[in-house]
């Protein structure tokens, strides 16, 4: 049975700025339509995952709601930078095209 992960990263203040926004975008898209990744493919049992595209699309939508004049290249760079930082720091897990909260 899938379960929701509630990381302490936001509660304890370790994520701020763009990283916190990207993290919240991922949390929102997981809440809306996360699916359990297959255990035989290396996912932990019950961890909700979404495609990286779904996360990126939600992040872009969230950015555009706050900064409607932001151009496509700036959105792309922000997502690449922040998603990479979150994955590298272990706040977000990634396997293939699937991502989840760590």
C-alpha positions as CSV (number, residue, x, y, z in Angstrom):
1,X,0.0,0.0,0.0
2,X,1.5,3.4,-1.0
3,X,2.3,5.9,1.7
4,X,3.2,9.5,1.9
5,X,6.6,10.6,3.0
6,X,6.7,13.7,5.2
7,X,10.3,14.8,5.2
8,X,11.6,17.0,7.9
9,X,13.6,19.1,5.4
10,X,11.0,21.9,5.2
11,X,10.0,21.7,8.9
12,X,13.5,22.1,10.1
13,X,14.4,24.9,7.7
14,X,17.1,23.1,5.7
15,X,15.4,23.9,2.4
16,X,14.9,27.5,1.4
17,X,14.2,29.6,-1.7
18,X,14.1,27.8,-5.0
19,X,14.9,24.4,-3.4
20,X,11.9,24.7,-1.1
21,X,9.7,25.7,-4.0
22,X,10.8,22.7,-6.1
23,X,10.4,20.4,-3.2
24,X,6.9,21.6,-2.6
25,X,6.1,21.3,-6.3
26,X,7.2,17.6,-6.1
27,X,5.2,17.1,-3.0
28,X,2.1,18.6,-4.6
29,X,2.3,16.5,-7.8
30,X,2.9,13.3,-5.7
31,X,-0.2,14.1,-3.7
32,X,-2.2,14.6,-6.9
33,X,-1.1,11.5,-8.7
34,X,1.8,9.6,-7.3
35,X,2.1,5.9,-8.0
36,X,4.0,3.3,-6.2
37,X,7.2,2.4,-8.1
38,X,7.7,-1.3,-8.9
39,X,9.7,-3.0,-6.2
40,X,11.3,-5.3,-8.7
41,X,12.7,-2.2,-10.5
42,X,14.5,-1.1,-7.3
43,X,11.9,1.2,-5.7
44,X,11.1,0.8,-2.0
45,X,7.8,-0.8,-1.3
46,X,5.0,1.7,-1.2
47,X,7.0,4.9,-2.0
48,X,5.0,7.2,-4.3
49,X,6.8,8.3,-7.4
50,X,6.0,10.6,-10.4
51,X,7.7,11.2,-13.7
52,X,10.4,13.9,-13.8
53,X,8.3,15.5,-16.5
54,X,5.3,15.8,-14.2
55,X,7.5,17.4,-11.5
56,X,9.0,19.8,-14.0
57,X,5.6,20.8,-15.4
58,X,4.3,21.5,-11.9
59,X,7.4,23.5,-11.0
60,X,7.0,25.6,-14.2
61,X,3.3,26.2,-13.4
62,X,4.1,27.3,-9.9
63,X,6.9,29.6,-11.2
64,X,4.6,31.1,-13.8
65,X,1.9,31.8,-11.2
66,X,4.4,34.0,-9.3
67,X,6.5,35.3,-12.1
68,X,4.5,35.3,-15.3
69,X,7.1,37.2,-17.3
70,X,9.8,34.5,-16.7
71,X,11.0,33.1,-20.0
72,X,11.3,29.4,-20.9
73,X,15.1,29.3,-20.7
74,X,15.1,30.8,-17.2
75,X,12.5,28.3,-16.1
76,X,14.5,25.4,-17.6
77,X,17.7,26.6,-15.8
78,X,16.0,27.0,-12.5
79,X,14.5,23.5,-12.6
80,X,17.8,21.9,-13.7
81,X,19.7,23.6,-10.9
82,X,17.2,23.1,-8.1
83,X,16.2,19.5,-9.0
84,X,19.9,18.6,-9.3
85,X,20.7,20.1,-5.9
86,X,17.7,18.3,-4.2
87,X,18.7,14.9,-5.7
88,X,22.4,15.4,-4.9
89,X,21.6,16.3,-1.3
90,X,19.3,13.3,-0.9
91,X,16.1,15.2,-0.4
92,X,14.7,13.7,-3.6
93,X,15.3,10.2,-5.0
94,X,15.6,9.5,-8.7
95,X,15.7,6.3,-10.7
96,X,15.3,6.5,-14.5
97,X,12.6,9.0,-15.2
98,X,10.9,8.6,-11.8
99,X,11.3,10.8,-8.7
100,X,10.1,10.7,-5.1
101,X,10.7,12.4,-1.8
102,X,13.5,10.8,0.2
